Amino acid sequence: MVFSGAPTISQSLHSVDVLLCALADVRYDARTRNIAHALVSDGLRVGVIAAGTADELPTCTMYSWSDPGGRALSRWWSYSRHCAQTDVTARCVIAMDLFALAAASRIAKRCNATLIYDMREFYFALGPLEGKGMRQRILTAHERRHLKIVDDILVSGPLDAEIARSTFSLSYDPFVLYNTPPYRDVVVSPLRARCGVSLDTYLAIYQGVVHHGRGIAPFLRAMRDMQDVHLAVVGDGPARRDLEALASQLGVASRVTWIGAVAYEDLHAYTCGADVGLCIIEPVSMSYEYALPNKLFEYMMARIPSLVTDLPALRAHVAQYPVAASIDRTLSSTDIVAAMQTVRNGSTRATMIAACDAIRELSYEHQQHAIVARIRQHCS
């Protein structure tokens, strides 16, 4: 365990105003980082229990968890045990995902603190668990049981708020916290150099966890009909090996660069080097059906157009901010190629890039005051 400004945890019982619990690495977890920075900038003392070091969030007190990797259950157990052994008190505890909820609830109960739950996905209908009925039922039961003691919920979009309230018969409206990044201007990018491609190559980027259902497989298939397109995958995850094999089978492996995960602070620079961003969601579950991923806002920040699936939340966003070409939910290669032709059209591309400038008003700074105020209500 590491404190910023303190040599060891054993010196004294530490107290913070808000404790964020995330079964994640803070180098890559934008949502946890952004909330932490917003709370600190408003004068609150913030602690974070997650993987990472004090250098990653120097303004917070970091209670570093050593992620053992491997199977999800062993990581969950390791994190829960670490939280139970962490000497910290807080006035408000936030579980940054379902997998931190049980540990966070125990800390909140011990401290007599308010418990907030960041329902950043529909964990009762997760895409990666599609077809894995028993695992999904266990997670659903776990979530529903702990929601009985949760005092407030955060979600990532208006449709999510409606569905969460209806599904769990909530007596209040969850707080909508969009997955938007802090504002940044376009910067010089290392992406093309990493991919070994020139400015003449049309470069697509996927950023995020490499799961099945995230549109990478359909795009790889469509690349057979887009011979001048190169794909950069910025992220890592359990589906990478399968997707690498698929790229080889399709004969497009030489036009795919698997960059792996990069620190969140570096993500914007990588994104600025692409010509188009992929936000192709396969509607394999309710969680994916209503997704409004942070990658779409990251692409807007980099001022590049996107390809999105014609799903409810994405459709509503693109109707208001015409920054993307939509693809029918069947995600046929024909439709993907047609959408690529749309974003490559000179006048259409210029219109989409201009629409991306709305990110100035959508950036995290424009919502952080509201989320801080909501959390402060629970710290009194």
N, C-alpha and C positions, 0 to 999 in steps of 0.2 A: 504494500500500500504506500502511496506517495502523497504527501501534502505539498502544496505550493507554500513555501514559507515555513515549513515545519519538518524537522528531520525524521521523526517516526510517529506512527499513530499511537504508540503506547504512552506518550508523554501526558496526554490529557484527553478527556472526553471533549470532542469538538462539536461546536454548534453552528448551524447555518440557518438562513431564513428559508431557503428552498433547496431541496435535494432532488436531483434528477437521477433516476435509475434506468440505465440503458444496457441491455445485453447486446452490445455493439462496440465497435472501435470508433472512438470519437474523431479519428482522422478522416473517416468516411461518412459519418452520420450527420448530415447537414441539419436535420431537424433539431437534434439535440444541441448542436453547436449554436444554432441561431437563437434558440430559446435561452440558452445560457448567457450568450452575449447581451441579449436584450435585457434580461433581468439584472445583470451586473451593471449595465450602463444606467440603469435606473436606481442604483445604489443598494441593491439587495446582495446579501452574502449568499453565494451559490456553491453547493457541493455537487460533484458528479461521481457516480459509481459506474464505471465502464472500463473497457480496455483502452489503454493509452497512458501517456505520461503527463506530468504536470506541465511540460513544455507545450503540449497540444492546446491546453486551455489555461494559460498562465494567470488569468484573472479569477479563476475558480479554485476551490479546493478539490483536488483530484484524489479519489480513493481508488487507485488503479487495481483493476482485476486482470489477472493473467489468464487470457483466453486459452484453454487447452486445445481448441480446434476439435476436429473429429465430428462425431455424431451429435445431433441436436440435443438429445436427451442428456448426454454427459456434459455438454456446455451449459445447459439449463441448470443442472444440478450444481455444477461448479460455481456458477454465478450466484445462485441462491445461497449456497454455503458462505461465499465471500461476503455477501450482504449481511448475513446473520452475524458475522464476526467483525463487522465494521462499526467502530465506536463513533457514532455521530447522532446528534439530535437535530431536528428540524421542525419548523412550524408548518411547512407544507412539503409533501412528498409527491413527486410526479413519476409515474411509471411510463416510460417512453415507448413501450410496446407491450404486447400481451405477455411476452416471455420474461419481463421484469415485474409483472403485476403482483404475483404472489409475494416476492421478496419485498417489494415496495410496500405492500399492504401490511406486512409484519413490522416493518420499520415504523410506518405511520401509527400502527396500534401501540407500539412501544413508546412512541413520543407523544401520543395523543394528538397527532397532527392530521391536517386535512389531506385526503388522498385524491389526486387527479390522475386520470388515465388517458393517455394519448392513443386513441383508437385510430392509428394512422392507416390501418387497412381493415377490411372486414375479416377479422380472424376467424369468424364463424363460417367463412366461405372463401378460403384461401386457394389461389390458383395452383400453387405447387402441390397442394394436397388433393387436387381433383382426382377422383378414383381411389383415394386412400381413405375409405369410409371410417374405419376405426380411429385413425389418428385425428381425422377432422372432428369426429364426435367427442373425443377426449378434450380437444382444444375448446370446442364450443361449450362443453359443460364447465370446463375450468374458467372460461371467461364469464359465463353467466353467473357462476357462484360468487366470483369476486366482485362483480358489478354491484352486488347487494351492499357493499361497504364503500363503494366509490362515491365521492362527493361531487365530482364534476368530470366531464369528458371533453376531450379535444378531438376534432375530426379534420380532414383535409379538404372538404368541399361541401357546398350546400346540399347536394343530393345525399351525401354521406350522413349529414345531420338528420335529414328527414328519415332515412332508412334506419339509422341507429335508434332514433326516438321511437319509431314504430315497432321495430324488432324487439326492443328491450322494454317497451312500455315506460319510457322515461317521463318524469314529471317536469322536466326542464329541457331547454334547447341546448344541445352540445355547442361548444364554441368552435367556429370554423376558423382554422388556421391554415391558410394556403401554404403549399410547399414552394414558396417563392424564395429566391436567393437575395442576399443583400445586393444593392446596386453596384455595378461595375461597368466601366467603358470597355469597348473592344480593345484587345491587346494583341501583341505579336505572339504567335502560337508555335509550339514545338511539334504539333501533330504531324504535319507533312514530313518533317525530317524523321520522326519516329517510324512513319509508314514507308519511307523511302519513295515517295511519289512527288511528282512535279506539280506546278500550278495548273498544268493542262489536264490533270487527272481529276475527274469528278469524285469528290470524297464525301462519303456518308459516314455519320458517326452514330453509334449506339452507346449510351452511357447508362450505367446502373448494374444491378445484380444480374448475373447471367443465369436466368431461370428459363425453363421451358414456358411457353405462353407469352413471352415478351416480344414476339414478332421477329426474332432473329432468323428462325428457320424459314418462314415464308419469304423473307427478304433474300436469304441465300439462294432459294430456288429461283426467285425472280432475277437474280444477278446473271443467270445463264443467258438472259435476253437483254442484258445491259453490260456489254463487254467493256465499256470505258469507265465503269464504276468500281471504286475501291471502298471497302468497308473497314472502319476502325472501331473495334469493340473496346471501350474504356470501362473496364469493370471485370469482376470475376464472380464465379459462382458454381453451383453443383452441376449445371448443364453444359459447362464449357467443353468437356471432353466429348460429349455426344455431338455437340454442334461443330466442333473441329472435324470430327469424323464425317459429318454430313457435308461440310464444305469440300472435303476431299472427294467424297463420292460424287458430288455435283460438278467437280472440276473447276471450282472457283477458289480453292484454298490459297492460291498465289495472290489473289486480290483481297485477302482478308488479313488484317493485322490485329492480333490479340494483345492489346497493350497491358491488360490487367488493371487492377485497382490503382487509382492515384489518390493522393490526399485531396480532401475537399478544397483546400486553398489553391490547389493547382488545376482543378477541374475546369474552371472557366477558361484558362489559357488554352487548354487542349481543345475545348469546344469551339473556340474562335477560329480554329484552323479548318473547320469542315465547311462543306457547301450545303449540306442538308442534315437535319437531325431526325432520327427514327424514334417515333413514339407509337409504334405499332403494337397494340395490345390485342392479344387473342382472347375472346370472350369465353374463357373456359370456366369461369366462376363468377359469382356476384361481385367478389372483391375486384376482379379485373374488369367486369362489365361497367362499373361505375368509377373506375380509376381516373384521377387527374394528377398524373405523376409530376414530380419535381423536374424531371428532365425536360418537359415541355417549356417550363419557365426558364430553365438553364439555356435552352436553345434560343429563346427570345432574347435573353441577356446577351448572347453572343451575336445577335442580329443575323441569324440564319433561319430560313424557312424549315418547316417540319413536314413529315408524313405522319398522319394520325389515323387510327381506326375510327370509323363512324359509329361511336358509342355515346351514350347519353351525356356524360360530363364533358368529354372531349368535343362533342358536337356543339354543346352550348358555348363552350369557350371559343371555338373557332368561329361561331356565328357572331360573337361579340368582338373578337379580335382575329381578323382573317390572316392568320400567320401560317397556315398549313393547308395542304391538300389532303382531303379525306379519302379513305380507302374502304370499300364495302367490307363488312364484317366477315365475309367469307375469305378475305385475304388471298384471292387468286393472284397468280403471277401477272396475269393480264392487267388486273386493276392496279397492282403495285407499279408496274411499268408505266401505266397511263398517268398515275399520280406523280411519278418522277418526271415525266415529260411536262406536266403542269408546272412543277416548281422550277424547272429548267428554262421555261419560257421567259424571255427577258423582261417583258412588261409585267407579267404576273409575279415574277421573282422580286422585282423592284417594289411592287405593291405590298408583298408579304414582308419584306425587310422593313419597309416604312411602318407597317402595322406593329412590328416587333418593338418599336419605340415606346409602346404602351407599357413596357416593363418598367419604365420610370415610375409610373403610378402603382404598379403591381408589386414592386420590390418589397423586401421584408421590412424596410424602414417604415413603410406606410401602414403596416398592421401591427408592428411591435408594441405600440402604445396601448392598443386594445388588449393584447394578450397579457401584457404586464399588469394592466389594471385588473383584469380578470383574476390573475394569480394573486395579486396583492389583496384582493377581497378575502382570499383564503389564508392569508398570513396574519390577519389582524387578531 
